[in-house]
Amino acid sequence: MSDDIHARFRVDRRDFSLDVDLQLPGRGVTALFGHSGSGKTTALRAMAGLERAPGGYFAVGDEVWQDESRSLFVPPHQRSLGVVFQEASLFPHLSVRKNMEFGQKRAATVAFGVSLPEMAELLGIAHLLDRSPGQLSGGERQRVAIARALLAAPKILLMDEPLAALDFKRKQEILPYLERLHRELAIPVVYVSHAPDEVARLADHLVLLDEGRVVASGALNEVLSRIDLPAAFADDAGVVIEACVAAHEADNLSRLEFPGGAIYVTRCHAEVGSWLRCRIHARDVSLALVPQVQTSILNCVAAVVVDLAPTDTPGHVLVRLDVAGEPLLARITQRSANKLDIRPGLALRAQIKAVALLA
């Protein structure tokens, strides 16, 4: 019995067509990523049944909600799914509690074994239950919308750029709660976004869309580390690593360890032994043939060149590296690549200038 999600849709419009055939994991967060007009929202709306794709097919595990070959189409309100859009769309005349109870009424069972008060606690809105939506910030409204969707006990949660309408401060407010849901609730999430940082922070699986077609689909780092897709991420090209907090040192630095070695970051608040997700941009990695002694760069790891390819910026190349089995990208000039004779199989040192903590 498979828990996978299968989505096959073709939507033709006068100025746009979507043609996707996706096999997605039944656990974790799958991000649909691409520039505006790439087809992300159209694909998500087809999954929700809000847009009927002729000849389409959509199944979540054993439940088939669309199979046009059998003239099967389950309408949106009969699908066991939750949808969260850019705008929270709460009922303005109902309190937070009543909005959440509306979702609860749709559930055949208690959502994930979590009661309404427990869901409110999980999303940090327990103190808001008696307020009206008009008394909430944008981030608070979105958390209530997510709680309402989850209390319906869906088999899948669809999120269409839920942070797009929020300013930077509100985004930072809500992201930790999304991470907490990711850790504590076993529900697949399809998350539409055009923001690389959100994808890097939340996703396990990444689908890259361009002009209605799937350019790449796979585990997050598998796609992020591909050097044949530099235009998709441009200056945001980079990888995500999972690292363990090994120690907090006296000079306001924390030492993180991953299979490729140790890296230092500005002292973090995470407990020793906990795991963090970090992002390393290709632009923050330089290369050297021998270990550097007189340098201000603390993070230096042994690496082997896997491949290299030109970028959209003339005179620059993207180098894919292997660091004890972990992928890493470096963006350097063509002149530097020629000077160092960068080629597949070359052993060298990767100097990491900056590491961004994501979670």
C-alpha positions as CSV (number, residue, x, y, z in Angstrom):
1,M,0.0,0.0,0.0
2,S,1.6,3.2,-1.2
3,D,1.4,6.6,0.6
4,D,2.8,8.4,-2.4
5,I,0.9,11.2,-4.1
6,H,0.4,10.9,-7.9
7,A,-0.6,14.1,-9.8
8,R,-1.0,14.2,-13.6
9,F,-2.6,17.2,-15.1
10,R,-2.7,19.0,-18.4
11,V,-4.4,22.4,-18.5
12,D,-4.5,24.4,-21.8
13,R,-5.2,28.1,-21.9
14,R,-4.8,30.7,-24.7
15,D,-1.5,32.0,-23.3
16,F,-0.4,29.2,-21.0
17,S,-0.3,25.4,-20.7
18,L,0.4,23.1,-17.7
19,D,1.6,19.6,-18.4
20,V,2.9,17.7,-15.3
21,D,3.2,14.1,-14.2
22,L,4.4,14.0,-10.6
23,Q,5.1,11.2,-8.1
24,L,5.6,12.8,-4.8
25,P,6.4,11.4,-1.3
26,G,3.6,10.8,1.1
27,R,5.5,12.3,4.0
28,G,7.2,15.7,4.6
29,V,7.0,18.9,2.7
30,T,7.1,19.1,-1.1
31,A,7.8,22.6,-2.5
32,L,6.5,23.6,-5.9
33,F,9.0,26.3,-6.9
34,G,9.3,28.5,-9.9
35,H,9.0,32.1,-11.1
36,S,5.7,33.8,-11.5
37,G,3.7,32.1,-14.3
38,S,5.5,28.8,-14.0
39,G,2.3,26.9,-13.2
40,K,2.7,26.4,-9.4
41,T,-0.7,27.7,-8.3
42,T,-2.5,26.1,-11.3
43,A,-1.0,22.7,-10.3
44,L,-2.1,23.2,-6.7
45,R,-5.6,24.2,-7.7
46,A,-5.9,21.1,-9.8
47,M,-4.9,19.0,-6.8
48,A,-7.5,20.7,-4.7
49,G,-10.1,20.1,-7.4
50,L,-10.7,23.8,-7.8
51,E,-9.6,23.5,-11.4
52,R,-10.6,20.4,-13.4
53,A,-7.9,19.2,-15.8
54,P,-9.3,17.2,-18.7
55,G,-7.7,13.7,-18.6
56,G,-6.2,14.4,-15.2
57,Y,-5.4,12.0,-12.4
58,F,-4.8,12.7,-8.7
59,A,-4.4,10.2,-5.9
60,V,-3.2,10.5,-2.3
61,G,-2.2,7.1,-1.2
62,D,-5.1,4.7,-1.9
63,E,-7.7,7.5,-2.3
64,V,-8.2,8.5,-6.0
65,W,-9.9,11.9,-6.3
66,Q,-9.6,12.3,-10.0
67,D,-9.3,9.7,-12.8
68,E,-10.8,11.1,-16.0
69,S,-10.2,7.7,-17.7
70,R,-13.0,6.4,-15.5
71,S,-15.0,9.7,-15.5
72,L,-14.1,10.0,-11.8
73,F,-13.9,13.5,-10.2
74,V,-14.4,14.1,-6.5
75,P,-15.5,17.7,-5.9
76,P,-13.3,19.8,-3.6
77,H,-15.6,19.7,-0.6
78,Q,-15.6,15.9,-0.6
79,R,-11.8,15.6,-0.7
80,S,-10.0,15.0,2.6
81,L,-7.6,17.9,2.1
82,G,-6.9,21.3,3.7
83,V,-6.0,24.4,1.7
84,V,-4.3,27.5,2.9
85,F,-4.1,30.5,0.5
86,Q,-2.1,33.8,0.6
87,E,-5.1,35.4,2.4
88,A,-6.3,33.7,5.5
89,S,-10.0,34.1,4.6
90,L,-11.3,33.7,8.1
91,F,-15.0,34.2,8.9
92,P,-14.9,37.8,10.2
93,H,-18.0,37.4,12.4
94,L,-16.6,34.4,14.2
95,S,-14.0,34.3,17.0
96,V,-10.8,32.4,16.5
97,R,-12.2,29.5,18.5
98,K,-15.4,29.4,16.3
99,N,-13.3,29.6,13.1
100,M,-11.3,26.6,14.3
101,E,-14.4,24.7,15.3
102,F,-15.7,25.2,11.8
103,G,-12.8,23.1,10.5
104,Q,-13.3,20.6,13.3
105,K,-16.9,19.9,12.2
106,R,-15.6,18.6,8.8
107,A,-13.4,16.0,10.5
108,A,-14.5,12.4,10.6
109,T,-12.0,11.8,13.5
110,V,-9.9,13.9,15.8
111,A,-7.2,15.5,13.7
112,F,-4.0,13.6,14.3
113,G,-5.2,12.8,17.8
114,V,-4.8,16.5,18.6
115,S,-7.6,18.5,20.3
116,L,-8.5,22.1,19.5
117,P,-6.7,23.4,22.5
118,E,-3.6,21.3,21.7
119,M,-3.7,22.6,18.1
120,A,-3.9,26.1,19.3
121,E,-0.9,25.5,21.6
122,L,1.0,23.9,18.7
123,L,0.6,27.0,16.6
124,G,1.0,29.5,19.3
125,I,-2.5,30.9,19.2
126,A,-4.0,29.6,22.5
127,H,-4.1,33.2,23.9
128,L,-6.1,34.4,20.8
129,L,-9.1,32.0,21.0
130,D,-11.6,34.7,22.1
131,R,-10.4,37.4,19.7
132,S,-12.0,38.2,16.4
133,P,-10.0,38.0,13.1
134,G,-10.0,41.8,12.9
135,Q,-7.9,41.9,16.1
136,L,-5.1,39.7,14.7
137,S,-1.9,40.4,12.8
138,G,-1.4,38.9,9.4
139,G,0.8,36.2,10.8
140,E,-1.7,35.3,13.5
141,R,-4.5,35.1,10.9
142,Q,-2.5,32.7,8.8
143,R,-1.8,30.5,11.9
144,V,-5.5,30.4,12.6
145,A,-6.2,29.5,9.0
146,I,-3.6,26.7,9.2
147,A,-5.2,25.4,12.4
148,R,-8.6,25.5,10.9
149,A,-7.4,23.5,7.9
150,L,-5.6,20.9,10.1
151,L,-8.5,20.4,12.5
152,A,-10.5,19.0,9.5
153,A,-8.1,16.0,9.7
154,P,-7.0,16.2,6.1
155,K,-4.9,13.5,4.3
156,I,-2.9,16.3,2.7
157,L,-2.3,20.0,3.3
158,L,-2.0,22.3,0.2
159,M,-0.4,25.7,0.9
160,D,-0.4,28.4,-1.9
161,E,2.3,31.0,-1.0
162,P,0.9,31.3,2.6
163,L,3.6,33.9,3.5
164,A,3.5,36.0,0.3
165,A,1.2,38.6,1.8
166,L,3.2,39.1,5.0
167,D,6.1,41.5,5.6
168,F,9.5,40.2,6.6
169,K,8.8,40.4,10.4
170,R,5.5,38.4,10.1
171,K,7.2,35.8,7.9
172,Q,9.9,35.3,10.6
173,E,7.1,35.0,13.2
174,I,5.3,32.2,11.4
175,L,8.1,30.1,10.0
176,P,9.0,28.4,13.3
177,Y,5.4,27.2,13.6
178,L,5.5,25.7,10.1
179,E,8.7,24.0,11.1
180,R,7.1,22.7,14.2
181,L,4.2,21.3,12.2
182,H,6.7,19.6,9.9
183,R,8.3,17.9,12.9
184,E,5.3,16.9,14.9
185,L,2.5,16.1,12.4
186,A,2.7,13.2,10.0
187,I,0.9,14.8,7.1
188,P,2.2,15.5,3.6
189,V,2.3,19.1,2.6
190,V,2.5,20.6,-0.9
191,Y,3.9,24.1,-0.5
192,V,3.9,26.6,-3.4
193,S,6.5,29.3,-3.2
194,H,8.7,31.5,-5.3
195,A,11.0,32.4,-2.3
196,P,14.2,30.3,-2.2
197,D,14.8,30.8,1.5
198,E,11.3,29.4,2.4
199,V,12.0,26.4,0.2
200,A,15.4,25.8,1.7
201,R,14.0,26.1,5.2
202,L,10.9,24.0,4.9
203,A,11.1,21.5,2.0
204,D,12.2,17.9,1.9
205,H,11.3,17.4,-1.7
206,L,11.6,20.0,-4.5
207,V,9.7,20.3,-7.8
208,L,11.0,23.0,-10.1
209,L,8.5,24.3,-12.6
210,D,9.1,26.5,-15.6
211,E,6.5,27.5,-18.2
212,G,4.1,24.8,-17.0
213,R,6.7,22.0,-17.2
214,V,8.6,20.0,-14.6
215,V,12.3,20.9,-15.0
216,A,13.4,18.9,-12.0
217,S,11.9,16.8,-9.1
218,G,13.7,15.1,-6.3
219,A,15.0,15.3,-2.8
220,L,15.8,18.9,-1.8
221,N,19.6,18.8,-2.0
222,E,19.5,16.6,-5.1
223,V,17.8,19.4,-7.0
224,L,19.5,22.3,-5.3
225,S,23.0,20.9,-6.1
226,R,22.3,20.4,-9.8
227,I,24.6,22.7,-11.9
228,D,22.5,22.4,-15.0
229,L,19.8,24.5,-13.4
230,P,21.7,27.7,-12.4
231,A,19.1,30.0,-14.0
232,A,16.4,28.7,-11.6
233,F,18.2,30.0,-8.5
234,A,20.6,32.6,-10.0
235,D,22.4,34.3,-7.1
236,D,20.6,32.1,-4.6
237,A,22.2,28.9,-5.9
238,G,23.4,26.8,-2.9
239,V,22.8,23.7,-0.8
240,V,21.2,22.9,2.5
241,I,23.0,20.8,5.1
242,E,21.8,19.2,8.4
243,A,24.4,19.8,11.1
244,C,24.6,18.9,14.8
245,V,25.5,21.5,17.4
246,A,28.7,20.2,18.8
247,A,29.7,23.0,21.2
248,H,29.2,26.7,22.1
249,E,32.6,28.3,22.3
250,A,33.8,31.2,24.4
251,D,34.3,33.7,21.5
252,N,30.6,33.8,20.7
253,L,30.8,31.1,18.1
254,S,29.0,27.7,17.9
255,R,30.7,24.7,16.3
256,L,28.4,22.6,14.1
257,E,29.4,19.1,12.8
258,F,28.2,17.3,9.7
259,P,29.7,14.4,7.7
260,G,32.1,16.7,5.9
261,G,33.7,18.2,9.0
262,A,33.1,21.2,11.3
263,I,31.8,24.6,10.6
264,Y,31.5,27.7,12.8
265,V,28.6,30.1,13.0
266,T,27.6,33.0,15.2
267,R,26.6,31.6,18.6
268,C,23.2,30.1,18.3
269,H,20.6,29.3,21.0
270,A,20.1,25.7,20.1
271,E,21.1,23.1,22.7
272,V,24.3,21.0,22.2
273,G,23.3,17.8,20.5
274,S,20.4,19.3,18.6
275,W,20.3,19.4,14.8
276,L,20.0,22.5,12.7
277,R,19.3,23.1,9.0
278,C,21.8,25.4,7.4
279,R,22.1,27.0,4.0
280,I,25.4,27.6,2.2
281,H,25.2,29.8,-0.9
282,A,27.6,29.0,-3.8
283,R,28.7,32.7,-3.9
284,D,30.0,32.2,-0.3
285,V,32.3,29.3,-1.2
286,S,35.9,29.8,-2.5
287,L,38.3,27.1,-3.6
288,A,42.0,26.5,-2.8
289,L,44.3,23.7,-3.8
290,V,46.1,23.6,-0.5
291,P,44.9,24.4,3.1
292,Q,45.1,28.1,3.8
293,V,46.8,29.2,7.0
294,Q,46.8,33.0,7.0
295,T,43.1,33.6,6.3
296,S,40.1,35.0,8.1
297,I,37.9,32.2,6.8
298,L,37.2,29.8,9.6
299,N,35.3,27.1,7.7
300,C,37.5,25.0,5.4
301,V,36.6,21.5,4.4
302,A,38.2,18.8,2.1
303,A,36.3,18.4,-1.1
304,V,36.4,16.7,-4.5
305,V,35.3,18.3,-7.7
306,V,32.3,16.5,-9.3
307,D,31.6,18.7,-12.2
308,L,31.4,22.3,-13.4
309,A,29.2,24.3,-15.7
310,P,28.9,28.0,-16.9
311,T,26.3,30.2,-15.2
312,D,24.1,32.9,-16.7
313,T,26.7,35.5,-15.6
314,P,29.4,35.7,-18.2
315,G,32.8,34.8,-16.9
316,H,31.5,32.7,-14.0
317,V,31.2,28.9,-13.4
318,L,29.3,26.8,-10.9
319,V,31.4,24.0,-9.4
320,R,29.7,21.0,-7.8
321,L,31.7,19.4,-5.0
322,D,31.5,16.3,-2.9
323,V,32.3,16.8,0.8
324,A,32.3,13.3,2.4
325,G,29.1,12.5,0.5
326,E,27.5,15.9,1.0
327,P,27.0,18.1,-2.0
328,L,28.4,21.6,-2.0
329,L,28.4,24.3,-4.7
330,A,31.0,27.0,-5.4
331,R,30.6,30.0,-7.7
332,I,33.9,31.2,-9.0
333,T,35.2,33.1,-12.1
334,Q,36.2,31.2,-15.2
335,R,39.7,32.8,-14.8
336,S,40.0,31.2,-11.3
337,A,38.8,27.9,-12.7
338,N,41.5,28.0,-15.4
339,K,44.2,29.1,-13.0
340,L,43.5,26.3,-10.5
341,D,42.8,23.8,-13.3
342,I,39.4,22.9,-11.8
343,R,38.3,19.6,-13.2
344,P,36.3,16.5,-12.1
345,G,38.1,14.3,-9.6
346,L,40.4,17.2,-8.3
347,A,40.9,17.1,-4.6
348,L,41.0,20.6,-3.0
349,R,39.8,22.7,-0.1
350,A,36.4,24.5,0.0
351,Q,36.4,27.7,2.1
352,I,33.0,28.6,3.4
353,K,32.7,32.3,4.1
354,A,29.2,32.3,5.5
355,V,26.7,29.8,6.8
356,A,23.0,30.8,7.2
357,L,21.1,29.1,10.0
358,L,17.6,28.2,8.8
359,A,16.2,26.3,11.7
